[in-house]
Amino acid sequence: MILEERDYHVRPGYLNDFVTAYETLGLQIQKDFLGEFVGYFTTDIGELNHVVALWRYESFADREQRRAKMMAHGPWQDYLTAIKGMLERQNTRILVPTAFSPMK
């Protein structure tokens, strides 16, 4: 099992638009194609205009296959067009649980 952490740094003034676009246009597509949806979070204190999405996969190969299928899906491309210009940067990390992690 791996956990993917995707950090989105949203341009100031666009956080609500970004979250709404994801909820209405992107989330269901990702649920249909990707692994287990763990959660979607915004920051309240500290670095603002920051969104974190967490997805669980069986393996890195599982993640690669699922994401490739999603990227080829027309409605996903429509979502990417809808959020164009809203992000300053994005970081993705793959987290591997320790032997004692409750999530393994």
All heavy atoms as an XYZ file, in Angstrom:
863
protein
N       0.839     -1.168      0.000
C       0.000      0.000      0.000
C       0.889      1.238      0.000
O       1.911      1.276      0.660
C      -0.891     -0.023      1.245
C      -1.963      1.038      1.350
S      -1.543      2.731      1.776
C      -0.896      2.607      3.405
N       0.485      2.241     -0.764
C       1.126      3.549     -0.737
C       0.048      4.618     -0.584
O      -1.116      4.383     -0.898
C       1.966      3.832     -1.999
C       1.082      3.843     -3.254
C       3.124      2.848     -2.119
C       1.789      4.348     -4.501
N       0.460      5.754     -0.104
C      -0.431      6.897      0.026
C       0.163      8.022     -0.814
O       1.354      8.323     -0.698
C      -0.528      7.321      1.492
C      -1.631      8.279      1.874
C      -3.004      7.628      1.699
C      -1.467      8.720      3.316
N      -0.647      8.606     -1.673
C      -0.197      9.746     -2.467
C      -0.719     11.021     -1.822
O      -1.917     11.159     -1.565
C      -0.716      9.646     -3.898
C      -0.294     10.825     -4.749
C      -0.805     10.742     -6.166
O      -1.855     10.103     -6.398
O      -0.165     11.325     -7.047
N       0.197     11.935     -1.570
C      -0.147     13.245     -1.025
C       0.089     14.271     -2.128
O       1.207     14.408     -2.626
C       0.744     13.565      0.169
C       0.519     14.946      0.729
C       1.552     15.298      1.780
O       2.766     15.285      1.468
O       1.140     15.589      2.906
N      -0.957     14.954     -2.527
C      -0.856     15.984     -3.563
C      -1.132     17.333     -2.920
O      -2.211     17.544     -2.373
C      -1.834     15.688     -4.696
C      -1.548     14.357     -5.378
C      -2.525     14.029     -6.478
N      -2.308     14.796     -7.685
C      -1.434     14.489     -8.640
N      -0.671     13.417     -8.516
N      -1.327     15.234     -9.719
N      -0.149     18.219     -2.983
C      -0.257     19.561     -2.412
C      -0.442     20.559     -3.546
O       0.388     20.627     -4.463
C       1.018     19.947     -1.662
C       1.251     19.114     -0.430
O       0.273     18.783      0.248
O       2.418     18.806     -0.144
N      -1.508     21.315     -3.457
C      -1.796     22.346     -4.449
C      -1.683     23.708     -3.779
O      -2.344     23.959     -2.775
C      -3.210     22.172     -5.011
C      -3.438     20.832     -5.644
C      -4.044     19.805     -4.926
C      -3.046     20.586     -6.955
C      -4.255     18.568     -5.510
C      -3.260     19.350     -7.547
C      -3.862     18.348     -6.813
O      -4.079     17.119     -7.376
N      -0.856     24.581     -4.338
C      -0.710     25.936     -3.852
C      -1.494     26.821     -4.816
O      -1.094     27.016     -5.961
C       0.767     26.323     -3.779
C       1.523     25.419     -2.860
N       1.730     25.725     -1.540
C       2.074     24.202     -3.046
C       2.397     24.735     -0.964
N       2.612     23.800     -1.861
N      -2.623     27.320     -4.337
C      -3.587     28.033     -5.162
C      -3.273     29.531     -5.150
O      -2.904     30.088     -4.105
C      -5.024     27.778     -4.638
C      -6.054     28.470     -5.499
C      -5.302     26.272     -4.567
N      -3.428     30.164     -6.291
C      -3.225     31.615     -6.375
C      -4.206     32.308     -5.420
O      -5.376     31.913     -5.338
C      -3.454     32.109     -7.804
C      -2.358     31.684     -8.756
C      -2.592     32.166    -10.178
N      -2.892     33.585    -10.207
C      -3.642     34.161    -11.135
N      -4.178     33.451    -12.120
N      -3.870     35.454    -11.109
N      -3.742     33.326     -4.702
C      -4.635     34.055     -3.794
C      -5.887     34.533     -4.526
O      -5.828     35.013     -5.658
C      -3.773     35.240     -3.330
C      -2.368     34.704     -3.406
C      -2.361     33.831     -4.643
N      -7.012     34.343     -3.863
C      -8.299     34.739     -4.420
C      -9.005     33.648     -5.205
O     -10.151     33.822     -5.609
N      -8.348     32.499     -5.409
C      -8.926     31.428     -6.218
C      -9.231     30.151     -5.424
O      -9.677     29.165     -6.004
C      -7.995     31.065     -7.382
C      -7.967     32.108     -8.459
C      -7.043     33.142     -8.423
C      -8.872     32.070     -9.516
C      -7.016     34.112     -9.409
C      -8.857     33.032    -10.510
C      -7.922     34.047    -10.445
O      -7.904     35.003    -11.429
N      -8.994     30.149     -4.126
C      -9.164     28.918     -3.355
C     -10.584     28.371     -3.465
O     -10.779     27.191     -3.765
C      -8.794     29.129     -1.882
C      -8.889     27.876     -1.010
C      -7.903     26.814     -1.465
C      -8.658     28.229      0.449
N     -11.583     29.196     -3.237
C     -12.962     28.708     -3.299
C     -13.320     28.225     -4.698
O     -13.997     27.203     -4.852
C     -13.941     29.789     -2.835
C     -13.873     30.018     -1.339
O     -13.458     29.150     -0.586
N     -14.260     31.197     -0.904
N     -12.874     28.940     -5.733
C     -13.136     28.516     -7.107
C     -12.485     27.164     -7.396
O     -13.081     26.294     -8.032
C     -12.617     29.552     -8.114
C     -13.358     30.866     -8.043
O     -14.516     30.889     -7.562
O     -12.776     31.879     -8.462
N     -11.248     26.995     -6.915
C     -10.530     25.744     -7.136
C     -11.230     24.575     -6.447
O     -11.455     23.526     -7.052
C      -9.079     25.873     -6.645
C      -8.264     24.637     -6.851
C      -7.821     24.283     -8.114
C      -7.935     23.828     -5.780
C      -7.066     23.134     -8.310
C      -7.187     22.679     -5.961
C      -6.747     22.326     -7.229
N     -11.590     24.761     -5.188
C     -12.256     23.698     -4.428
C     -13.612     23.364     -5.048
O     -13.977     22.189     -5.191
C     -12.382     24.085     -2.936
C     -13.281     23.116     -2.180
C     -11.004     24.156     -2.282
N     -14.360     24.378     -5.447
C     -15.668     24.149     -6.069
C     -15.529     23.418     -7.398
O     -16.288     22.479     -7.679
C     -16.411     25.484     -6.271
O     -16.631     26.075     -4.983
C     -17.741     25.282     -6.970
N     -14.556     23.812     -8.215
C     -14.329     23.127     -9.499
C     -13.973     21.664     -9.267
O     -14.469     20.771     -9.962
C     -13.239     23.835    -10.293
N     -13.141     21.411     -8.261
C     -12.774     20.026     -7.974
C     -13.991     19.223     -7.518
O     -14.232     18.119     -7.999
C     -11.670     19.957     -6.915
C     -11.252     18.546     -6.636
C     -10.528     17.826     -7.577
C     -11.615     17.916     -5.465
C     -10.165     16.512     -7.339
C     -11.248     16.598     -5.220
C     -10.525     15.905     -6.162
O     -10.174     14.595     -5.928
N     -14.751     19.795     -6.601
C     -15.925     19.078     -6.075
C     -16.940     18.774     -7.180
O     -17.501     17.681     -7.226
C     -16.588     19.897     -4.970
C     -17.790     19.211     -4.359
C     -18.471     20.036     -3.282
O     -18.235     21.253     -3.183
O     -19.266     19.445     -2.526
N     -17.173     19.723     -8.066
C     -18.226     19.558     -9.075
C     -17.758     18.905    -10.366
O     -18.555     18.247    -11.032
C     -18.880     20.913     -9.407
O     -17.885     21.806     -9.904
C     -19.555     21.502     -8.184
N     -16.493     19.074    -10.724
C     -16.008     18.558    -12.010
C     -14.975     17.439    -11.905
O     -14.911     16.589    -12.777
C     -15.378     19.702    -12.834
C     -16.268     20.887    -13.156
C     -15.446     22.001    -13.807
C     -17.413     20.459    -14.051
N     -14.154     17.462    -10.855
C     -13.029     16.535    -10.795
C     -13.169     15.352     -9.864
O     -12.694     14.256    -10.173
N     -13.789     15.547     -8.732
C     -13.811     14.517     -7.692
C     -14.417     13.202     -8.164
O     -13.824     12.129     -7.978
C     -14.531     15.012     -6.440
C     -14.664     14.001     -5.295
C     -13.300     13.507     -4.832
C     -15.448     14.615     -4.143
N     -15.590     13.239     -8.758
C     -16.235     11.981     -9.151
C     -15.409     11.235    -10.194
O     -15.328     10.007    -10.171
C     -17.650     12.205     -9.665
C     -18.418     10.908     -9.866
C     -18.495     10.068     -8.590
O     -18.918     10.545     -7.538
N     -18.064      8.815     -8.660
N     -14.783     11.972    -11.097
C     -13.921     11.330    -12.099
C     -12.786     10.603    -11.400
O     -12.492      9.445    -11.701
C     -13.372     12.370    -13.097
C     -14.516     12.958    -13.925
C     -12.310     11.736    -14.003
C     -14.132     14.179    -14.728
N     -12.155     11.265    -10.440
C     -11.063     10.613     -9.726
C     -11.554      9.414     -8.924
O     -10.891      8.384     -8.886
C     -10.331     11.609     -8.830
C      -9.472     12.556     -9.643
C      -8.452     13.259     -8.801
O      -8.741     13.757     -7.720
N      -7.238     13.317     -9.309
N     -12.709      9.530     -8.305
C     -13.251      8.381     -7.579
C     -13.503      7.199     -8.516
O     -13.343      6.049     -8.123
C     -14.548      8.759     -6.856
C     -14.336      9.576     -5.610
C     -15.677      9.858     -4.944
C     -15.537     10.508     -3.599
N     -16.853     10.750     -2.970
N     -13.900      7.489     -9.746
C     -14.164      6.426    -10.717
C     -12.889      5.744    -11.193
O     -12.904      4.558    -11.519
C     -14.911      6.985    -11.934
C     -16.336      7.421    -11.611
O     -16.862      7.032    -10.543
O     -16.910      8.166    -12.428
N     -11.771      6.469    -11.237
C     -10.549      5.937    -11.824
C      -9.456      5.576    -10.826
O      -8.679      4.654    -11.076
C      -9.946      6.952    -12.818
C     -10.643      6.985    -14.133
C     -11.675      7.872    -14.360
C     -10.285      6.120    -15.155
C     -12.340      7.914    -15.575
C     -10.941      6.146    -16.373
C     -11.972      7.044    -16.580
N      -9.351      6.330     -9.750
C      -8.191      6.175     -8.879
C      -8.437      5.185     -7.747
O      -9.446      4.510     -7.698
C      -7.779      7.540     -8.319
C      -7.403      8.590     -9.364
C      -6.927      9.868     -8.686
C      -6.361      8.082    -10.333
N      -7.478      5.120     -6.843
C      -7.580      4.230     -5.691
C      -8.569      4.753     -4.672
O      -9.529      5.447     -5.008
N      -8.310      4.479     -3.440
C      -9.217      4.879     -2.357
C      -9.024      6.355     -2.008
O      -7.914      6.794     -1.704
C      -8.929      4.024     -1.126
C      -9.754      4.383      0.076
C      -9.322      3.623      1.319
O      -8.686      2.566      1.191
O      -9.627      4.119      2.416
N     -10.102      7.119     -2.041
C     -10.080      8.530     -1.676
C      -9.994      8.631     -0.162
O     -10.893      8.181      0.548
C     -11.347      9.207     -2.205
C     -11.478     10.665     -1.879
C     -10.512     11.570     -2.254
C     -12.605     11.132     -1.226
C     -10.641     12.929     -1.973
C     -12.755     12.483     -0.947
C     -11.773     13.380     -1.316
N      -8.906      9.219      0.346
C      -8.712      9.341      1.784
C      -9.249     10.673      2.284
O      -9.899     10.733      3.325
C      -7.221      9.181      2.153
C      -6.997      9.387      3.644
C      -6.720      7.808      1.709
N      -9.009     11.761      1.545
C      -9.521     13.047      1.986
C      -8.994     14.208      1.174
O      -8.049     14.077      0.394
N      -9.614     15.351      1.398
C      -9.289     16.596      0.696
C      -9.359     17.702      1.737
O     -10.376     17.854      2.413
C     -10.324     16.823     -0.409
C      -9.911     17.747     -1.514
C      -9.048     17.336     -2.514
C     -10.419     19.040     -1.577
C      -8.688     18.172     -3.554
C     -10.072     19.890     -2.610
C      -9.208     19.444     -3.594
O      -8.862     20.288     -4.630
N      -8.294     18.459      1.890
C      -8.173     19.394      3.000
C      -7.696     20.762      2.525
O      -6.904     20.853      1.593
C      -7.158     18.872      4.025
C      -7.423     17.459      4.459
C      -6.886     16.385      3.760
C      -8.226     17.201      5.559
C      -7.136     15.081      4.148
C      -8.478     15.893      5.953
C      -7.935     14.831      5.248
N      -8.159     21.822      3.193
C      -7.619     23.159      2.995
C      -7.000     23.616      4.303
O      -7.346     23.118      5.378
C      -8.705     24.165      2.571
O      -9.717     24.221      3.581
C      -9.331     23.771      1.236
N      -6.075     24.552      4.201
C      -5.415     25.051      5.402
C      -6.205     26.205      6.006
O      -6.856     26.961      5.295
C      -3.980     25.523      5.089
O      -4.038     26.483      4.044
C      -3.103     24.365      4.681
N      -6.123     26.315      7.308
C      -6.820     27.381      8.031
C      -5.822     28.268      8.773
O      -6.053     29.442      8.969
C      -7.824     26.773      9.007
C      -8.727     27.809      9.640
O      -9.134     28.754      8.941
O      -9.019     27.675     10.844
N      -4.711     27.667      9.190
C      -3.660     28.384      9.901
C      -2.342     27.999      9.249
O      -2.153     26.858      8.832
C      -3.645     28.008     11.404
C      -4.957     28.442     12.063
C      -2.448     28.628     12.121
C      -5.107     27.989     13.500
N      -1.420     28.927      9.190
C      -0.126     28.660      8.555
C      -0.178     29.069      7.094
O      -0.706     30.129      6.767
N       0.373     28.242      6.239
C       0.403     28.552      4.813
C      -1.020     28.515      4.252
O      -1.674     27.473      4.248
C       1.274     27.544      4.079
C       1.426     27.853      2.616
C       2.321     26.866      1.904
O       2.577     25.780      2.457
O       2.751     27.196      0.803
N      -1.500     29.643      3.798
C      -2.868     29.734      3.295
C      -2.912     29.434      1.796
O      -1.879     29.312      1.144
C      -3.438     31.118      3.578
C      -3.476     31.497      5.063
C      -4.023     32.907      5.233
C      -4.299     30.503      5.867
N      -4.126     29.286      1.268
C      -4.332     28.971     -0.152
C      -3.652     27.659     -0.527
O      -3.037     27.545     -1.579
C      -3.830     30.123     -1.038
C      -4.537     31.405     -0.734
O      -5.759     31.467     -0.748
N      -3.775     32.434     -0.418
N      -3.769     26.702      0.346
C      -3.092     25.416      0.202
C      -4.136     24.308      0.337
O      -4.939     24.309      1.263
C      -2.040     25.311      1.305
C      -1.139     24.136      1.198
N      -0.047     23.987      1.997
C      -1.141     23.050      0.407
C       0.579     22.862      1.713
N      -0.084     22.276      0.756
N      -4.117     23.373     -0.603
C      -5.035     22.238     -0.601
C      -4.200     20.959     -0.596
O      -3.198     20.866     -1.305
C      -5.950     22.261     -1.855
C      -6.814     21.019     -1.923
C      -6.796     23.516     -1.881
N      -4.621     19.974      0.195
C      -3.957     18.675      0.238
C      -4.985     17.603     -0.077
O      -6.058     17.561      0.526
C      -3.323     18.397      1.618
C      -2.719     17.007      1.675
C      -2.274     19.459      1.946
N      -4.652     16.750     -1.040
C      -5.497     15.602     -1.388
C      -4.713     14.330     -1.081
O      -3.511     14.252     -1.354
C      -5.871     15.639     -2.867
N      -5.389     13.346     -0.515
C      -4.758     12.066     -0.174
C      -5.503     10.926     -0.858
O      -6.731     10.838     -0.776
C      -4.775     11.847      1.339
C      -4.008     12.865      2.181
C      -4.269     12.624      3.658
C      -2.519     12.800      1.885
N      -4.730     10.055     -1.528
C      -5.267      8.882     -2.218
C      -4.456      7.661     -1.832
O      -3.231      7.727     -1.745
C      -5.202      9.075     -3.743
C      -6.166     10.103     -4.212
C      -5.965     11.454     -4.289
C      -7.505      9.877     -4.621
N      -7.109     12.068     -4.729
C      -8.065     11.125     -4.947
C      -8.282      8.734     -4.762
C      -9.374     11.268     -5.402
C      -9.584      8.867     -5.211
C     -10.115     10.128     -5.530
N      -5.122      6.563     -1.641
C      -4.472      5.302     -1.268
C      -4.495      4.366     -2.475
O      -5.526      4.231     -3.147
C      -5.233      4.671     -0.105
C      -4.667      3.371      0.369
C      -5.516      2.846      1.508
N      -5.055      1.559      1.920
C      -5.170      1.070      3.137
N      -5.789      1.786      4.063
N      -4.737     -0.110      3.430
N      -3.361      3.717     -2.725
C      -3.218      2.761     -3.832
C      -2.606      1.468     -3.317
O      -1.911      1.462     -2.304
C      -2.292      3.328     -4.920
C      -2.802      4.571     -5.574
C      -2.436      5.833     -5.112
C      -3.662      4.507     -6.662
C      -2.908      6.984     -5.709
C      -4.143      5.658     -7.267
C      -3.753      6.891     -6.782
O      -4.227      8.030     -7.381
N      -2.821      0.412     -4.069
C      -2.220     -0.875     -3.717
C      -0.705     -0.859     -3.916
O       0.029     -1.478     -3.166
C      -2.848     -2.009     -4.532
C      -4.298     -2.282     -4.150
C      -4.457     -2.640     -2.678
O      -3.657     -3.450     -2.155
O      -5.365     -2.090     -2.036
N      -0.257     -0.146     -4.969
C       1.172     -0.092     -5.284
C       1.423      1.094     -6.205
O       0.478      1.712     -6.716
C       1.611     -1.379     -5.987
O       0.975     -1.474     -7.256
N       2.702      1.377     -6.457
C       3.033      2.447     -7.385
C       2.571      2.087     -8.799
O       2.087      2.947     -9.533
C       4.537      2.735     -7.367
C       4.885      4.011     -8.068
C       4.632      5.239     -7.477
C       5.442      3.987     -9.330
C       4.940      6.425     -8.135
C       5.746      5.160     -9.998
C       5.494      6.383     -9.392
N       2.689      0.825     -9.168
C       2.226      0.378    -10.492
C       0.711      0.566    -10.623
O       0.221      0.985    -11.679
C       2.613     -1.078    -10.734
N      -0.027      0.248     -9.570
C      -1.480      0.461     -9.553
C      -1.786      1.936     -9.783
O      -2.648      2.290    -10.596
C      -2.044     -0.013     -8.210
C      -3.533      0.246     -8.046
O      -4.297     -0.005     -9.002
O      -3.934      0.693     -6.950
N      -1.070      2.807     -9.100
C      -1.261      4.258     -9.258
C      -0.995      4.683    -10.694
O      -1.786      5.410    -11.292
C      -0.330      5.011     -8.310
C      -0.386      6.511     -8.472
C       0.787      7.184     -7.739
N       0.807      8.604     -8.009
C       1.429      9.160     -9.038
N       2.068      8.419     -9.917
N       1.411     10.471     -9.203
N       0.120      4.238    -11.264
C       0.479      4.630    -12.632
C      -0.595      4.211    -13.633
O      -0.977      4.992    -14.504
C       1.806      4.007    -13.034
C       3.008      4.675    -12.413
C       4.304      4.047    -12.884
O       4.387      2.808    -12.982
O       5.231      4.822    -13.158
N      -1.085      2.989    -13.524
C      -2.102      2.488    -14.451
C      -3.401      3.279    -14.323
O      -4.008      3.662    -15.320
C      -2.375      1.004    -14.199
C      -1.219      0.113    -14.575
C      -1.416     -1.307    -14.098
O      -2.304     -1.621    -13.316
N      -0.557     -2.205    -14.574
N      -3.832      3.514    -13.103
C      -5.083      4.241    -12.876
C      -4.997      5.686    -13.366
O      -5.914      6.191    -14.000
C      -5.444      4.213    -11.385
C      -5.886      2.839    -10.903
C      -6.060      2.866     -9.384
N      -6.544      1.622     -8.871
C      -7.825      1.304     -8.752
N      -8.763      2.144     -9.119
N      -8.171      0.142     -8.258
N      -3.871      6.353    -13.078
C      -3.725      7.747    -13.496
C      -3.641      7.860    -15.018
O      -4.171      8.806    -15.603
C      -2.518      8.391    -12.817
C      -2.780      8.609    -11.315
C      -1.803      9.559    -10.695
N      -1.890     10.884    -11.270
C      -2.803     11.797    -10.961
N      -3.737     11.531    -10.060
N      -2.786     12.981    -11.522
N      -3.001      6.908    -15.682
C      -2.914      6.938    -17.145
C      -4.304      6.840    -17.771
O      -4.618      7.565    -18.727
C      -2.013      5.814    -17.642
N      -5.144      5.970    -17.244
C      -6.515      5.840    -17.758
C      -7.303      7.122    -17.532
O      -8.048      7.571    -18.399
C      -7.223      4.655    -17.096
C      -6.713      3.314    -17.553
C      -7.396      2.187    -16.808
C      -6.800      0.852    -17.190
N      -7.344     -0.245    -16.380
N      -7.136      7.716    -16.363
C      -7.859      8.943    -16.058
C      -7.408     10.081    -16.974
O      -8.236     10.858    -17.469
C      -7.649      9.345    -14.599
C      -8.420     10.585    -14.199
S      -8.064     11.110    -12.506
C      -6.393     11.726    -12.684
N      -6.115     10.196    -17.214
C      -5.602     11.281    -18.048
C      -6.128     11.201    -19.479
O      -6.245     12.213    -20.159
C      -4.073     11.284    -18.044
C      -3.467     11.664    -16.696
S      -3.975     13.287    -16.079
C      -3.105     14.349    -17.205
N      -6.470     10.009    -19.939
C      -6.998      9.826    -21.291
C      -8.505     10.083    -21.375
O      -9.065     10.102    -22.465
C      -6.687      8.415    -21.779
N      -9.139     10.290    -20.243
C     -10.588     10.477    -20.158
C     -10.938     11.933    -20.498
O     -10.453     12.866    -19.842
C     -11.035     10.111    -18.745
C     -12.503     10.101    -18.515
N     -13.370      9.300    -19.213
C     -13.263     10.797    -17.631
C     -14.598      9.499    -18.773
N     -14.557     10.409    -17.816
N     -11.762     12.153    -21.507
C     -12.113     13.495    -21.966
C     -12.610     14.433    -20.884
O     -12.148     15.582    -20.789
N     -13.565     14.022    -20.046
C     -14.048     14.919    -18.992
C     -12.947     15.348    -18.007
O     -13.030     16.434    -17.437
C     -15.143     14.106    -18.304
C     -15.683     13.249    -19.407
C     -14.446     12.855    -20.197
N     -11.926     14.517    -17.800
C     -10.827     14.935    -16.931
C     -10.071     16.098    -17.570
O      -9.683     17.045    -16.899
C      -9.881     13.774    -16.624
C      -8.767     14.200    -15.722
C      -7.449     14.340    -16.041
C      -8.874     14.585    -14.346
N      -6.731     14.786    -14.959
C      -7.585     14.944    -13.906
C      -9.938     14.668    -13.451
C      -7.332     15.376    -12.605
C      -9.682     15.091    -12.153
C      -8.394     15.441    -11.747
N      -9.902     16.036    -18.875
C      -9.251     17.138    -19.581
C     -10.085     18.423    -19.467
O      -9.532     19.516    -19.370
C      -9.008     16.769    -21.043
C      -8.020     15.614    -21.222
C      -6.678     15.882    -20.560
O      -6.117     16.960    -20.710
N      -6.179     14.913    -19.811
N     -11.407     18.289    -19.466
C     -12.282     19.447    -19.285
C     -12.071     20.076    -17.904
O     -12.043     21.298    -17.758
C     -13.758     19.057    -19.441
C     -14.093     18.590    -20.847
O     -13.342     18.920    -21.793
O     -15.114     17.880    -20.992
N     -11.915     19.226    -16.890
C     -11.641     19.729    -15.540
C     -10.317     20.484    -15.519
O     -10.229     21.580    -14.947
C     -11.634     18.579    -14.524
C     -10.977     18.968    -13.230
C     -11.600     19.850    -12.351
C      -9.717     18.479    -12.889
C     -10.984     20.242    -11.168
C      -9.103     18.863    -11.709
C      -9.732     19.741    -10.862
O      -9.121     20.139     -9.697
N      -9.281     19.909    -16.136
C      -7.973     20.577    -16.152
C      -8.064     21.942    -16.828
O      -7.428     22.908    -16.387
C      -6.936     19.693    -16.839
C      -6.595     18.386    -16.118
C      -5.574     17.597    -16.918
C      -6.109     18.644    -14.694
N      -8.868     22.044    -17.862
C      -9.079     23.333    -18.530
C      -9.776     24.313    -17.594
O      -9.435     25.500    -17.542
C      -9.904     23.145    -19.818
O      -9.165     22.290    -20.704
C     -10.189     24.460    -20.504
N     -10.744     23.821    -16.815
C     -11.511     24.680    -15.902
C     -10.638     25.288    -14.804
O     -10.927     26.393    -14.332
C     -12.672     23.899    -15.285
N      -9.582     24.598    -14.377
C      -8.737     25.115    -13.293
C      -7.471     25.808    -13.807
O      -6.647     26.257    -13.013
C      -8.365     24.007    -12.280
C      -7.514     22.926    -12.933
C      -9.616     23.453    -11.602
C      -6.809     22.010    -11.949
N      -7.350     25.898    -15.103
C      -6.154     26.506    -15.696
C      -5.957     27.920    -15.140
O      -6.883     28.726    -15.102
C      -6.289     26.561    -17.214
C      -5.039     27.012    -17.908
C      -5.180     26.908    -19.400
C      -3.891     27.306    -20.081
N      -3.986     27.182    -21.529
N      -4.743     28.197    -14.678
C      -4.403     29.504    -14.133
C      -4.676     29.684    -12.658
O      -4.318     30.714    -12.089
N      -5.309     28.708    -12.010
C      -5.631     28.843    -10.584
C      -4.480     28.425     -9.667
O      -4.446     28.831     -8.507
C      -6.869     28.015    -10.228
C      -8.141     28.517    -10.817
S      -9.521     27.537    -10.166
C     -10.832     28.064    -11.248
N      -3.553     27.615    -10.162
C      -2.483     27.081     -9.313
C      -1.174     27.824     -9.506
O      -0.810     28.181    -10.630
C      -2.256     25.598     -9.602
C      -3.419     24.664     -9.322
C      -3.052     23.241     -9.689
C      -3.837     24.746     -7.871
N      -0.469     28.014     -8.393
C       0.890     28.547     -8.452
C       1.892     27.413     -8.627
O       2.838     27.529     -9.376
C       1.226     29.324     -7.184
C       0.492     30.633     -7.064
C       0.896     31.431     -5.837
O       1.355     30.833     -4.834
O       0.753     32.657     -5.886
N       1.658     26.319     -7.903
C       2.542     25.150     -8.009
C       1.848     23.944     -7.385
O       0.858     24.080     -6.678
C       3.898     25.399     -7.370
C       3.892     25.542     -5.879
C       5.293     25.905     -5.350
N       5.318     25.956     -3.921
C       4.907     26.979     -3.192
N       4.409     28.043     -3.770
N       4.968     26.934     -1.873
N       2.420     22.791     -7.675
C       1.881     21.539     -7.153
C       3.045     20.629     -6.788
O       4.044     20.565     -7.505
C       1.022     20.868     -8.219
C       0.531     19.495     -7.847
C      -0.231     18.842     -8.984
O      -0.763     19.499     -9.860
N      -0.264     17.529     -8.971
N       2.910     19.926     -5.682
C       3.892     18.935     -5.255
C       3.172     17.622     -5.018
O       2.055     17.609     -4.494
C       4.588     19.366     -3.956
C       5.360     20.640     -4.120
O       6.149     20.780     -5.037
N       5.131     21.597     -3.239
N       3.821     16.538     -5.383
C       3.260     15.213     -5.151
C       4.298     14.377     -4.416
O       5.472     14.354     -4.809
C       2.893     14.539     -6.485
O       1.965     15.367     -7.175
C       2.283     13.173     -6.255
N       3.845     13.706     -3.365
C       4.725     12.806     -2.619
C       4.050     11.458     -2.509
O       2.834     11.373     -2.351
C       5.000     13.338     -1.202
C       5.747     14.639     -1.211
C       6.275     15.032      0.138
N       5.248     15.118      1.169
C       5.485     15.484      2.401
N       6.706     15.792      2.787
N       4.518     15.556      3.282
N       4.863     10.423     -2.573
C       4.390      9.063     -2.328
C       4.874      8.678     -0.941
O       6.079      8.702     -0.664
C       4.915      8.075     -3.387
C       4.449      8.476     -4.782
C       4.504      6.649     -3.036
C       2.948      8.468     -4.990
N       3.932      8.346     -0.078
C       4.245      7.970      1.297
C       4.091      6.464      1.448
O       3.084      5.885      1.022
C       3.301      8.702      2.257
C       3.242     10.228      2.094
C       2.148     10.810      2.980
C       4.578     10.857      2.398
N       5.080      5.849      2.051
C       5.083      4.401      2.278
C       4.934      4.170      3.779
O       5.718      4.709      4.566
C       6.400      3.768      1.757
C       6.421      2.275      2.008
C       6.573      4.086      0.269
N       3.947      3.390      4.207
C       3.737      3.218      5.646
C       4.843      2.401      6.295
O       5.447      1.511      5.681
C       2.414      2.464      5.720
C       2.313      1.747      4.420
C       3.002      2.619      3.408
N       5.109      2.725      7.547
C       6.039      1.936      8.347
C       5.354      0.629      8.762
O       4.126      0.482      8.622
C       6.443      2.704      9.608
O       5.267      2.969     10.374
C       7.145      4.015      9.259
N       6.115     -0.286      9.287
C       5.568     -1.577      9.711
C       4.515     -1.418     10.807
O       3.610     -2.229     10.931
C       6.686     -2.487     10.195
N       4.605     -0.354     11.605
C       3.680     -0.151     12.718
C       2.561      0.831     12.400
O       1.762      1.169     13.267
C       4.434      0.280     13.978
C       5.297      1.494     13.784
C       4.763      2.768     13.925
C       6.642      1.354     13.468
C       5.560      3.890     13.743
C       7.448      2.477     13.291
C       6.905      3.745     13.426
N       2.486      1.289     11.166
C       1.428      2.221     10.774
C       0.075      1.512     10.743
O      -0.033      0.383     10.241
C       1.713      2.809      9.385
O       0.661      3.634      8.978
N      -0.988      2.152     11.246
C      -2.305      1.533     11.162
C      -2.817      1.446      9.723
O      -3.721      0.681      9.425
C      -3.196      2.433     12.012
C      -2.465      3.707     12.179
C      -1.017      3.423     11.970
N      -2.230      2.216      8.830
C      -2.630      2.226      7.425
C      -1.565      1.468      6.623
O      -0.522      2.004      6.293
C      -2.740      3.672      6.936
C      -3.484      3.837      5.666
S      -3.558      5.581      5.214
C      -5.289      5.883      5.444
N      -1.791      0.179      6.386
C      -0.805     -0.605      5.614
C      -1.485     -1.577      4.717
O      -2.606     -1.761      4.665
C       0.200     -1.319      6.499
C      -0.361     -1.991      7.716
C       0.731     -2.549      8.561
C       0.161     -2.857      9.943
N       1.040     -3.510     10.806
